[in-house]
């Protein structure tokens, strides 16, 4: 799924268990980037999709360093978009 395939509303919330995630889509150039603010003490997370050298897409954090969280949140976002 390319970035252009993701067309969510600009502000939305996702609940997983007891954690509420307030999400905001930020359009940077032609790239959709997502800022996620958690109801828990966890720091906000900014993620986007990037294309690997082999042509596959993956979620990454901005700045880099929170790859595991970016991958997990990316999957949660994709599930949210599929339900729309």
N, C-alpha and C positions, 0 to 999 in steps of 0.2 A: 504494500500500500504506500503510495507516494504521499508527500505532504499535501498535495493538491486534493487528494481524496478525502482529507479530514476537514469537514465543514461544520464544526460544532458552533453553538452559540458562543458569544464572547465571554460571558460570565456564567458559571454553573457550579454546582456543588455535587460532590460524590461522598456517600457515606459507606465506610467499610468498618463493620463492627461498631465500636464506640467512637471512632475517629471520623471527623468531618473534614473534608478537603475542599477548600474554596479555590476554584480554578479560574484562571483568566487566560484567554487566548490573546497573544500579542503577535501581530503581523509585523515581521521584520523583513523588509524587502518582499520576496515571494515566499518566505519561510514562515510557517506557523510555529510559534514558540509558546510554551505554557508555563505560567507561574502558578505554583501550588502552595497555598498557605494551609497548614495543618492546625486542627484544633488542639492537638497535643503540643508538647514542648519542643517538638522537632523544628529545626530551622526550615524556612521556606525553601522550595526547590524550583529551579527553572530547568525545563527540559525541551528538547527538540529532537526531530528525527534527522539522521544523517545517513549518507550512502557510503557503504564500505567499498573497498577496492574491488571486491567480487560482484558488486552491483546490488547486494542485499541492503535492506534498510534496518537501522537499529536506533534505539532511543539513547540519548546521551545528555548529561547534565551540563549546564553552563553556570559557572566555569566547570571544567572537568574535575573529577575527583569523587563524584557520587554516582558512579556507574551502576552499581547494584540497585540503588534507589530509583535511578532513571529508568532502568529496565523494568522494574516492578511497577512503577507508576505509569509507564508507557502502556503496559498490558492492561492496567485498570482503565486508562483513558480509552484505549481501543474498545474494550468491552462496553464502556459507557456510550461511545459513538455508535456501536452496532445496535444498541437498544433504541436509538433515536428514530 
